[in-house]
């Protein structure tokens, strides 16, 4: 299976020292502790979504259930570069980014089950929420419309001299919407601290990328804005972390935005109701061989950072966390009916 190789699209270089390895220009690799944290968050993300799908099929989740199977390295590796003071605007396939930024398993379970003590007080059952205490501002259904808001936050942060970075995401389909281009035009001219990641999932719902754009790489669009553009292997958390770290550091120094295309595969349908029959089975089988969670597990086992015994400990820890969160959410009440109209319209 051919995965796009990281390639610069414009003549603007990151100024941090880098080492060359396997044909890529890389920063110093994460420490053992960081590798284990990356592994934990990726495993937690995968297992959390399995639990959500199970609850959905049991009729305990109303509405949609979205998964980021295949996107774990992108969501976790990118958010891992952020600091507490940075802003995160994740999409519905970036559950791992929520965890990395500090969101609790219980809160996300309550949110998905629409309970009254959830972050949206039971008014929503997906990632459509904000948690200002963690500087997480979740997605809205018109996904590209998040980018202008993220750009506005980046401007406000710059005016306040916060030295904070704003990270947001968009899919391959959403990158064709005007909000994407208008925001990048503004962010580049004003040198705003924005890092925009395109999740190239191969399909925008049922539309393959071959019917969406003719460019070889979506990161090549960066040249039109005079900013760095990179295409990376979105199944390799090491590469995601290192490239995003460079983009975040550059933005924090006041050198402006960057555009990163993460090439991966949406292994499930658009949501739980979608069987994705339109995706060729052969394509899915090819991408299964490059599973991001399996990739980091193999890497850490080969480096002896992860052992079979430690792997089992992580599995038990994650299972206990999920059992606790699911039980807590299922036992939590739905919002009272008389509160349904509160916070919606003035009467």
C-alpha positions, 0 to 999 in steps of 0.5 A: 500500500502506498502511503504519501511521504512527507514532503515540503511544498513551499520554500519555508523551513522549520528552524528547529534542529532536525535529524534525518532518519528513514528519509524523513527530517525528524526531531529528537524522538519522544522519551520512553515515558512519552511513548508509553503515554502516546500508546495509552491514549491511542489504546484508550481511544480505540477501546472507548469507541468500541464501547460506544459502538456496543452501547449504540447497538444496544439502543443506549445511545440515541442519534449518531455514533462516530468513530476514528478507527484509523485516525488514532495516531493523528488525533493523539500525536497532534494534540500531544504537542499542545500545552495547557494554555493552547486551544483545541478544536477537534472533530468527531474523529478526534476523540484521542485529542480530547483525552490528551488535552485532559478530558475525563473518560467519565465526562465523554461517556456522559456526553455520548449517552446524553445524560443530564450531568454531561457537559451539554446537560443532555442536549447533545450526544456527540462531541458537540461541546465546549469545555473552556476550563481545558480550552477544548471547543468541540465540533459543530455539524458544519465542520469547516465552519469551525476553522474561521472560529479557530482563526478568530481565537488565534487572533484573539490569543495573539492580541492578548499576547498569550503565546498560545497555539490553536490547533484544529482539524478538517477532513479531505471533503471539508478542505474544499469548502470556502471557510477553509480557504478564507481562514488560511488567507487571513491566518497567513497574512496576519501570521496567526498561531494556527495549526490546521490538520487535514485528515485525508481519510480517503473518503468524504462520506461516500465520495473517494478523494479521486473525485474531490480534487486533482492535486497530488497532495492537499498540503500543496495548497499551502503554497498559495498562502506562503506557509509551510505545507507537509504531507505525513503518514497519519498511521505513524504516531512518531511522525505525526508527533514530530511534524506537529511539534515543529508546526506548534513551536513555529506558531508559538514563536510568532512565525504564523500558521502551517498546513499538515495533511495526515494521510490515513483511512477511515476504517468504519463508515461515516457513522455507526449506521453506515456500513460503508459498502461503497469502500472496496474491501481490498482497500480496507484490507490493505489499510488494515495492515497499517493499523496505527494502534498496531504500529505503535505497539509493534514499535514499542515492543521492538524497542523494549519500551513495552513488554507483554506484562506491561501491555496487559496492565494497560489493557486492564487499566483501560478496561476498568476505566471504561467499565467505571465510566459506562456504569456511572453514565448509565446510572446517571439521570437524563435531563428533566423534561421541563429544562428542554427549552432552557438555553435555547430560545428567549421567550 
